[in-house]
Amino acid sequence: MKIWKKMALGSTAVLAALSLAACSNGSSNSSSSSSNSNKKANLTLWVDTEQVPYYKQIAKDFTKKNKNIKVRVVQSPNGSANAKTDVGKDPSKAADVFEVPNDQLGQMAEAGYINPLSPSATKDIQDNYVDVASKGVTWKGKVYAFPYAQQAQTIYYNKSKLSANDVKDWKTLTSKGVVATDFTNAYVMWPVMFSAGTTLYGKNGEDLKGSTFNSQNGINALKWYAAQKKNKGVMQTSNALNQLKKGNAQAILDGPWNAANIKKILGKNFAVAKYPKIEVGGKSVQMEAFLGIEGFAVNANTKNAKAASDLAAYITNKKSQLIAHKNAGQIPVLKSAVNSSAVKSDPVAEAVIEMAKPGNSVLQPKLPQMAAFWNGAAPLISGTYDGKIKPAQYKPQLAKLAKNIEKK
């Protein structure tokens, strides 16, 4: 699921939806649901278009074990990246269960469209899922979604043109080849701010007044963006895949959702690695990325809360996470799935899991103000890169953004 599209689209709606109660799935057998629902129910499940075929099969397996429940799997109206907008239009008509990226959980919870999971489901997620997944679906100390995948961008490259050592450092990478990326996309480029030493909504991502990018460190990050305009080894594009296919670029910054397409383009020359080191403010630092957690939420307005929660638990169990990994390259978050041979032998999963470690990425904040952040961060970065925002404007522009994203 291309969660990075969210910032290009922006959002000002107040919204939401998600999960109520039920047992979860981490410690249960991967081929069975945590508990069977006895009440008859007709449920609707929203997933992204490309996910419909394999989630239909997963849902079919669920209904075999819960013969009193029928599940209709359909594509999300505008994709899971816009879950909060789609649900917010009319929660009573939204799906009973739907996919949602973690940065929208705060908005959904505050709007009253989603409820915390049951104590048993919460404990299961905290005990049996990787730590970042549990943190990713937690808002104000309570768990609001059943996580199923972790997403962080990595560097994909043509290994016939670049070596593993070449891609470890930005200077070497861009002197020996061309990396295609998008400076209009805040999801891709804002994390340079983290590399520069700044925070977004504090270290935990929930402190409204905790951002520190309105500082010299923030200015250093803007200087880095501006310098890339003159870097012949850096290509600005909104379609990096196409540039890789044409051979105009030898490397791109992208996520696991595009790994299958990149493999088709590069074939035997496909390679992937964690982000390189970059020089910001005169220091060599790790280039960081946003870490996103994908989950499934139960609509608080569903008429079949128990059945819907059982479904959400089932479609995020070990078997289901491995099906999503096999069919779409999604990187599991259930410990038993992460430790499976299929995931351990996947170089993309290895790179994403490495990027998910502290110091390599920052979990996307879940505050409702993230909508204002996405809307303001993109033009700041692209304007700096293009040179439309001059050095004398760096501090005022950072101050403006900081003020805008702190509004309640």
N, C-alpha and C positions, 0 to 999 in steps of 0.2 A: 504494500500500500504506500503510495507516494505521499507521505505525510508532509514532505517539504513544500508541497504546493500550497499549504495553508497560508504562508505568509504572503505569497504572491496575490492570493485572493482576499486576504484580510477578513475582518469580521467585526461587527459592532453589535450584533444581536445578543440579547441576554438569553441564556439557554440551558439545554441539557437533557439528561435522562440516564438511567443506569440501574444499579442493582440493589436488590432487596435482600433476601435472605438465602438460606439454603446451605447445604453442605457443599464443600468444594471438591477438588479432584486430585490434588497433588499426591496424597498418600494412598489413593484408591487404585485398584487395578486399572490399567489403561484401557481395557476393553469393556469396562462396565461403568455405568453412571454411579454417582455417589449414593443415590437413593431413588427408588422408583416413586413417581407421583401417581396417586390413585384417582385424582379428580380428572374428569374429561376436560381437555383443553385444546384449543386451536391457536397455535403460535405463529408469529411472523418473525423471521430472522433477516436482518439487513447486513449484507457484506458487500465488498467491492465487486465490480463486474467480473473481473478475472477470477474471483474466488468462488463464484456461484457453483460451478460444476463439482468441485471437491467438497464444498460444505453441504451440498445436497446429499452426497454420499454419507458424510458424517452424521447429518440429521436423520438419514434413513436408518443408520445403525442405532441412533438414539431411540427412534420410534419403535424399533424392533424390541427394545428392552422396556419401552413405555408405550404399550399398545393403545392406551387411552389418550395419547397425545398425538396431535397432527402438527407437523411443522412445514411452513411454507418459506422457502429460501428465495429471496429476491435481492436484486442489487439495490444498494443505497441510492436514494434519489440524486444526490450530488457527491457521492463518494464519502468514505468514512472520515476523510480530512475535514469534512463539513458537517459532521454529525450533530454538533450543537445547533447549527442553523436549521438543519432538516427537522430535528426533534422539536426545536423551539417554535416552528410554524404552527404546530398543533400536537402537543404531546399525546393527546387522547387517540390520535390517528397514527402515531409513529409505531414502529415495530416494537414487539415485546422485548426483543433482544437485539442489540446492534453493536457494531464495532466502533471503537472510539480511541483516539490517541490521548495519552495521559495529560497533555497540557490543557485539555478542555474540561478536566474533571472539576476543577474549582468553580468554574462558571456554572456547570451543571448542578453541582451540589448546592451552591448558593441560591440558584434559581428554584430549588425544590423539586427538580425533575428526577433526581436519583437519591437513593438512600444507602446508608452504610450496609455492608454485608453482615451476615449473621456472625456471632462470635466464633462458631465452629469453622466457618469458611475463612474468616479472618485469620484464625490461628493456623489453619492449613496453609494459607498463602505465605504467612510469615515464616513458617517452619520448613516448607518444602520447595519454595521458589528462590531463585537467586535474589540477593539482597536488593539490587537495583530495581527489580521488578516489584517487589513489595513496597519499596519507597515510592516508586513511580505511580502506583495506584492509591497511595495514601494521601488524604487531604485532612488537615487539622486533626491528625492522630487516628483517623478512621479509614478503613479500606473501602473503596467504592466500586471496584471493578475486578473481574477475573482476568488477570494478565495472560497473554499467550505468546508474545514476541518482543524482542528487543531490537531496536534499530539505531544504528550509528553509521555515519558515512565513513568510507575508507577510500584509499586510492587504488584504482584499477589501472593496470598498465600493460603495454605490449612488451613482453619480455624479450622479444627479438630486437627491440630498439633500446630498451632500458634494462639495467641490471637491478637486482635487489638492493645493492648498495646505492645506486643512483637515486632511488626514490626515498631514501632515508633522510635526505636533506633538500630543502626547497631550492637552494641555490644550485646544487648539483643537478637536480631534476630539471630545472628550467634552463640550464645551460646546455644540457645534452638532449633535451626534447621539449615538446610543447604540452602543457597541461591545460585542458579546457575546463572552465568552470564559469559560475554565474554570479557576478557581483551585484545583481539586482535581487538576489535571493538571500534574505537575512538568515534563513535556516542554515544555509551553507556557510555564509561568511561571518556572521556575528561572533561565532566562537573564537575568532582571532582575538576578540576582546578578552576572553578568558585566558588565552595564552599570554596576553599582555599583563595579566594580573588583576583584572577587574571582576566584579561579581554582578549578577542580575538577580535582584530581589534577595540579596544576602546569600550566605553559603548554603542555606536550606531551601532557597527558592520560594519562600513564603513570607518574607519580610518586605512589606510594601515600601519601606523607606531604606531598604538595605542595598540598593544598587550603588556601585562605586565607579561606574564608567565615566562620570563627569569629573575627570581627573587627568593628571599627566599620563597615566597609564592608558587612559582612553584615547588621548591625543596620539600617543605612540601607535596605537592600533590603527587610527585613521591615517597616519603617515604611511603605515604599511600598505593599506588599501591603495592609497594614491600612488605609491611607488610601483605597484604592479601594472599600472597603465603603460609604463615605459619598458616593462620587462617583456622582451621578445619571446620568452618562453612561456608566457601566460596568454591564453586566448579567452576573451569574454564571449560567451555564447549562452543562449537559452536552450540550446540543443546540443549538449556535449556528446551524446551518443552518435549523432550524425557526423560530427567532426572526427570522432574516433573511427567511424566506419569509412569515411573518406580518406583517412590517413593523414588528415591535417593536424591531428593531435595524437600523441603517443600515450597520454595518461589523462584520466578524468577523476574528479571527486564525485562519488555517487554512493548510493545506499544498496542494501541487499535486495531491495525490491526490483532493481534493474540488473542484478547479477546474471540472470539467465540470458537476457538480451546481449549483455557484454560478452558472455561466453560464445554466443553465436557469431559475434563480430570478430573476436580475436582468435577463436578456435584454439589450436595448440599453443598459441602465444599468449593465452590468457594468464594473468597473474594479478594478485591482490595483496595489499599490505596495509598496515596501519598508517596514519598520516605521518608526514615527515616533520623534521625540525624546521622552524622558521626563525628569522632574526627580527625581533621586535624590541624597540628601545635600546638597541645595542647589545641585546642578550639573545643567545640561542635558546629557544624554548620549544616545547612540544606543541605542534599545531593541534588544537582541540576541535571537537565536534559536539553537536547537541546529541544527547542520548534520549531516545523516545521509547516509551513502552506502549505497545498496542494491547488493548484489552477488549473484553465484551461486557456490555452493560445491560442491566435490566431496567426497563422503563418503569418508573415509579407509578405510572398510570395504568399499567397492565392489569387486566382483570384476573390473570392467572399467575400471580407472583411466585408461588411455589414451583409450578411447572417451568416457568421462564427461568428461574434461578437454577433449577436442575439442568436445563438445557445449556445455560451459560457455563455451568461447571463442566458438563460433559464435553462441549466443543473446545474446551481449553485443557483437557486431560492429556496425558502423555501420548496416547495414540493419535489424538487429534493434532497436537502440536507437531508430531513427526510427519503427519500427512501434509500439514501446511508447509513444513520444511521441504519435503520432497517435491511438492507441486509448485511452490512459489518462492522457495528459498528463504522463508521466514525463519528467524533464529529463535529457537525455543528459550523459555525462561524457567520451566520446571526443571529442577536439578536432575532428576532421573532422565529427562529428555536431553538436557545439555550434555550429560555424560554418556549418551548412547553412541555407538560406533558410527552411526550415520552422521551425527553432528561433529564428532571428534575428527572425522576424516574429511570434513568439508573446509577447504581453505578460506572460504568467505566467512563461514561461521567463526573460524579461528580468529580472523582479522577483526570482525565485529565484536567478539567477546573481549579481545584485547583492547579495542577502543572503548569498551564499556567500563574499563577500569578507571579509578580515580586518577586525575592528572592527564587523562587522554580525552575525557568528555565530561560534560555537565548535564545532569538530568534536566529536562525541560520543566521550567516552573509551571505551576498549575493555577496561579492567581487569575482571577477574572480579568485583571488589567493586561494580561498577555495579548488580548486582542489589540489594544492600543500600542503595545510594544511592536507587534508584527507590522502594523500599519506605519509606524514611525521609523523603525530601524532600517527597512529596505531602502527608502529614498536617501537616508543619511549615508549608507554605505555606497550605493550606486553614484550618488552625487559627489562623494569624495573621490571615488575611483575615476569618474569622468573628468574631474577637475572643476566641476561647476561649483562645488563648495571649496572655497579657498582656505589655506591654512589659518588665516586670521579669523575665519568663521568657525573653526573646529570647536573651540571652547563654548561659544554661544549656542552652537547646534547641539552639542552634548548636553548642555544645561537645559535646553528646550525639551529634548527627548526625556531627560530624567524627570522633569516636572510633569510632563504629559502622562507618563506611565505610573505616576504615584497618585493620580486622582482616584478618589473612591467613587 
